């Protein structure tokens, strides 16, 4: 794990997977640089090895030596599977897997990884379609699996849907129509035009509704200079900036409305967590994320302009039946398709079946 942003935002996902695999008898160890180790190790039961190497240093012989020495010091002279999380981790994971004669598993969590993935694997000894070394591509969204096929990668793909905890159906809060309504903005402001359209729409609504409170990722606020818009709207007392909202998640999981105004072809488990805990999700249409389903898991906005976002948020705020139907449908979808046990089972099966097929070919 070399990708600090992925490590921070998906720490909960990694923790759930490692605990689940451990309960199935798998010994799990994380390898990461010191800059990532802190984000990974918090609340983690699996061991974490911090090696003094960063992404982009793999071609240096000293980096390879540090990795080898770190693994040896931890007693890891061999392993069965090396699983790469985050695009920056693939090259290093491939080198370790090749050196240990292990299965290479790659978590393909965003569509943009597809065009470059084949070249990266070929360059590090895992030539696509070859039977020399075992390889499996774990894809959380079936729609991203199609992107891989379009990029000419049509072997070794396994759909392993991410999972979250959804222990009880969401309840309708008493007096929901009268109390304050919390709206959380997810995303880090990387889809600027769409994000600003949604933010301006919600700010205009908040000016008319004194019971609306907004929670915004501080990184997105800095990147898009959102506070200027907040001041211009006179909403300073009702907007809270949350540092690293995806990593902490406390504010997000207490939301009434969860607005996700980015469509970057990236899987984000925070959306699944929001659905599982009863937030009503309003999201930009994203053709690569299978759990954003219009009128089933989310109110989907297909427009890039403020009017479309204002209409969607107004509909959900003003119509309790619409809001409750979406919440209940989303929760049911999570319980059926995105459980932690399902994620652990499909991932473990991807490992075992790939290793078994490779052993037969050998």
C-alpha positions in Angstrom: 0.0 0.0 0.0 1.8 3.1 -1.3 -1.1 5.4 -2.1 -1.6 7.6 1.0 -5.0 9.0 -0.2 -6.4 5.6 -0.8 -5.1 4.4 2.6 -6.7 7.2 4.5 -10.1 7.2 2.7 -10.4 3.4 2.6 -8.9 2.5 6.0 -12.2 1.0 7.1 -12.5 -1.1 4.0 -9.0 -2.5 4.5 -9.7 -3.2 8.1 -12.9 -5.1 7.4 -11.2 -7.2 4.7 -8.2 -8.0 6.8 -10.3 -9.0 9.8 -12.5 -11.2 7.6 -9.6 -12.9 5.9 -8.0 -13.5 9.3 -11.1 -15.1 10.5 -10.8 -17.5 7.6 -7.3 -18.5 8.7 -5.4 -16.1 6.4 -2.4 -14.3 7.9 -2.5 -10.7 6.7 0.4 -8.2 6.7 0.4 -4.7 5.3 3.6 -3.3 3.6 3.7 0.4 3.3 6.1 3.4 3.6 6.1 5.4 6.9 4.0 8.1 5.4 1.1 5.6 5.0 1.7 3.4 8.0 0.0 5.8 10.4 -3.2 5.9 8.4 -3.2 2.1 8.0 -2.3 1.0 11.4 -5.0 2.8 13.4 -7.5 0.2 14.6 -5.8 -2.5 12.5 -5.4 -6.0 14.0 -3.1 -7.2 11.2 0.6 -6.4 11.4 1.9 -3.4 9.5 5.5 -3.3 8.1 6.8 0.2 7.4 9.5 0.2 4.8 11.5 3.3 4.0 10.5 3.5 0.4 8.0 5.6 -1.5 6.1 5.2 -4.8 8.3 6.0 -7.7 11.5 4.7 -6.1 11.1 1.1 -7.2 13.7 1.2 -10.0 16.4 2.1 -7.5 18.3 -0.9 -6.3 18.4 0.5 -2.7 14.6 0.6 -2.7 14.3 -3.1 -3.6 16.9 -3.9 -1.0 15.0 -2.0 1.7 11.8 -3.9 0.8 13.5 -7.3 0.9 15.2 -6.6 4.2 11.9 -5.3 5.8 10.1 -8.4 4.7 12.8 -10.7 6.0 13.0 -8.9 9.3 9.3 -9.5 9.7 9.7 -13.2 8.9 8.0 -12.9 5.5 10.4 -14.8 3.3 7.5 -16.2 1.4 3.7 -15.7 0.9 0.9 -16.9 -1.2 -0.7 -13.6 -2.4 0.5 -10.1 -2.8 -2.5 -7.7 -3.1 -1.9 -4.2 -4.5 -4.3 -1.5 -3.3 -4.0 1.9 -5.0 -2.5 2.4 -8.4 0.8 3.5 -7.1 1.2 0.1 -5.4 1.0 -2.1 -8.5 4.6 -2.0 -9.7 6.1 -2.8 -6.3 3.5 -5.5 -5.6 4.4 -7.1 -8.9 8.1 -7.1 -8.1 7.4 -8.7 -4.6 5.1 -11.3 -6.1 7.6 -12.2 -8.8 10.4 -12.5 -6.2 8.3 -14.7 -3.9 6.6 -16.7 -6.7 3.3 -15.6 -5.4 -0.1 -14.7 -6.8 -0.4 -11.0 -7.8 -3.8 -9.5 -7.0 -4.6 -6.0 -8.1 -7.6 -4.0 -6.7 -8.9 -2.1 -9.8 -11.1 0.5 -8.1 -11.2 3.2 -10.7 -11.9 3.1 -14.4 -8.8 5.2 -15.3 -6.5 2.4 -14.2 -7.6 0.3 -17.2 -5.7 1.9 -20.1 -2.3 1.8 -18.2 -2.7 -1.4 -16.3 -1.8 -3.8 -19.1 1.5 -2.0 -19.8 2.4 -1.9 -16.1 1.8 -5.6 -15.6 3.7 -6.5 -18.8 6.7 -4.4 -17.7 7.0 -6.2 -14.4 6.7 -9.8 -15.5 3.0 -10.4 -15.5 2.3 -10.4 -19.2 -1.5 -10.4 -19.7 -2.8 -13.8 -20.8 0.4 -15.6 -20.1 0.3 -18.6 -17.8 3.8 -18.2 -16.3 2.7 -16.3 -13.2 -0.7 -16.2 -11.5 -2.6 -12.9 -11.7 -6.1 -11.9 -10.6 -7.7 -8.5 -11.1 -10.2 -7.8 -8.2 -12.8 -5.3 -9.4 -15.4 -3.8 -7.0 -17.7 -2.6 -9.8 -18.9 -4.8 -12.6 -19.0 -1.7 -14.8 -15.2 -1.2 -14.3 -14.8 -4.8 -15.4 -16.3 -3.8 -18.7 -13.7 -1.0 -19.0 -10.9 -3.6 -18.5 -12.3 -5.7 -21.3 -12.6 -2.6 -23.6 -8.9 -2.0 -22.9 -8.1 -5.5 -24.1 -7.8 -7.1 -20.7 -10.2 -10.0 -20.8 -8.6 -12.6 -18.5 -8.1 -12.9 -14.8 -11.0 -10.5 -13.9 -13.0 -11.2 -10.8 -15.8 -9.0 -9.5 -15.4 -8.6 -5.7 -18.0 -6.1 -4.6 -16.9 -4.0 -1.6 -18.8 -4.6 1.6 -19.9 -2.5 4.6 -21.7 -3.2 7.9 -25.5 -2.7 7.7 -26.7 -4.1 11.0 -30.3 -2.7 11.2 -32.8 -1.0 8.8 -32.7 2.8 9.0 -35.4 4.4 11.1 -37.4 7.5 10.3 -36.4 10.1 12.9 -39.3 11.5 15.0 -40.1 15.0 13.9 -37.9 14.7 10.8 -39.9 17.5 9.1 -39.3 20.0 11.9 -35.7 19.3 13.0 -32.5 20.5 11.5 -31.5 18.7 8.3 -27.8 17.8 7.8 -26.4 17.8 4.3 -23.0 16.3 3.7 -20.9 17.0 0.6 -18.6 14.1 -0.3 -15.7 14.3 -2.7 -12.5 16.3 -2.7 -13.4 18.9 -5.3 -11.6 17.1 -8.1 -14.7 17.3 -10.4 -14.8 21.1 -10.1 -17.6 22.2 -12.4 -20.1 19.6 -11.2 -19.1 20.1 -7.5 -19.6 23.9 -7.8 -23.0 23.5 -9.5 -24.2 21.2 -6.7 -22.8 23.4 -4.0 -24.3 26.6 -5.3 -27.7 24.9 -5.6 -27.6 23.7 -2.0 -26.4 27.1 -0.7 -29.3 28.8 -2.5 -31.7 26.3 -0.9 -30.1 26.8 2.5 -30.7 30.5 2.4 -34.4 29.8 2.2 -34.4 27.1 4.8 -32.9 28.0 8.2 -33.0 24.4 9.4 -30.5 23.2 6.8 -26.9 22.6 8.0 -24.0 21.9 5.6 -20.9 19.7 6.2 -18.1 20.0 3.6 -14.7 18.4 3.1 -12.0 20.9 4.0 -9.8 19.8 1.2 -12.6 20.4 -1.4 -13.3 23.8 0.2 -9.6 24.8 -0.1 -9.3 23.5 -3.7 -12.4 25.2 -4.9 -12.4 28.3 -2.6 -15.9 27.3 -1.3 -15.7 29.6 1.7 -16.0 32.6 -0.5 -19.3 31.2 -1.7 -20.4 30.5 1.9 -19.7 34.1 2.9 -21.4 35.5 -0.1 -24.5 33.4 0.8 -24.4 34.5 4.5 -24.2 30.9 5.7 -21.0 31.0 7.8 -22.9 29.9 11.0 -24.4 26.9 9.2 -21.5 25.5 7.2 -18.9 23.2 8.9 -15.6 22.3 7.3 -14.6 18.7 8.1 -10.9 17.7 7.9 -10.5 14.6 5.7 -14.2 13.8 5.7 -13.7 10.4 4.0 -11.2 9.2 6.6 -13.1 10.3 9.7 -16.6 9.7 8.3 -18.4 10.7 11.6 -20.2 13.6 10.1 -20.9 11.8 6.9 -22.6 8.9 8.6 -24.9 11.2 10.7 -26.2 13.0 7.6 -29.8 13.2 6.4 -28.7 13.9 2.8 -25.5 12.8 1.4 -24.5 14.7 -1.8 -21.9 13.2 -4.0 -21.3 15.6 -6.9 -18.4 13.9 -8.6 -18.3 11.4 -11.4 -14.7 10.3 -11.9 -15.2 6.6 -12.4 -13.9 5.8 -8.9 -15.3 3.4 -6.3 -15.7 5.1 -2.9 -16.9 3.0 0.0 -18.1 6.1 1.8 -21.2 6.0 -0.5 -21.9 2.4 0.7 -21.5 3.5 4.3 -23.9 6.3 3.8 -26.5 4.0 2.3 -26.0 1.4 5.0 -26.5 4.0 7.8 -29.7 5.5 6.4 -28.5 8.7 4.7 -30.4 9.6 1.5 -27.9 9.8 -1.3 -28.0 12.3 -4.1 -25.2 11.5 -6.6 -23.9 12.5 -10.0 -24.5 9.9 -12.7 -21.3 7.8 -12.9 -21.3 5.1 -15.7 -18.5 3.2 -13.9 -19.8 2.8 -10.3 -22.3 0.0 -10.1 -23.9 1.0 -6.8 -25.1 4.4 -8.0 -28.5 3.3 -9.3 -31.2 5.8 -10.0 -34.3 5.6 -7.9 -33.0 2.5 -6.2 -29.9 3.5 -4.2 -29.7 7.2 -5.0 -31.4 10.2 -6.5 -29.2 10.5 -9.6 -28.5 13.9 -11.2 -27.6 13.8 -14.8 -27.2 17.6 -15.2 -23.9 19.5 -14.8 -25.8 22.7 -13.9 -27.2 24.0 -10.6 -30.9 23.8 -11.7 -30.6 20.0 -11.9 -29.1 19.7 -8.4 -31.5 22.2 -6.9 -34.5 20.2 -8.3 -33.1 16.9 -7.0 -32.3 18.2 -3.5 -35.7 20.0 -3.2 -37.5 16.9 -4.2 -35.8 14.9 -1.5 -36.2 17.6 1.2 -39.8 18.3 0.5 -41.2 14.8 0.0 -40.8 12.5 2.9 -42.1 9.5 0.9 -39.5 10.0 -1.8 -36.7 10.3 0.8 -37.8 7.3 2.9 -38.3 5.1 -0.2 -34.8 5.8 -1.4 -33.3 5.2 2.1 -35.0 1.8 2.4 -34.2 0.7 -1.1 -30.6 1.6 -0.7 -30.3 -0.2 2.6 -31.9 -3.3 1.0 -29.4 -3.1 -1.9 -26.5 -3.0 0.5 -27.8 -5.9 2.6 -28.1 -8.0 -0.6 -25.1 -7.0 -2.6 -22.5 -5.3 -0.4 -22.0 -7.1 2.9 -18.6 -7.5 4.5 -18.9 -11.3 4.5 -19.6 -11.2 0.7 -16.5 -9.0 0.1 -14.3 -11.4 2.1 -15.8 -14.5 0.4 -15.4 -13.2 -3.1 -11.9 -12.0 -2.5 -10.8 -15.2 -0.9 -12.4 -17.2 -3.7 -10.5 -15.0 -6.2 -7.3 -15.9 -4.5 -8.0 -19.7 -4.2 -9.5 -20.3 -7.6 -6.7 -18.4 -9.4 -4.0 -20.3 -7.5 -5.7 -23.6 -8.1 -6.0 -22.9 -11.9 -2.4 -21.9 -12.0 -1.3 -25.1 -10.2 -3.3 -27.2 -12.8 -1.6 -25.4 -15.7 1.8 -25.9 -14.1 
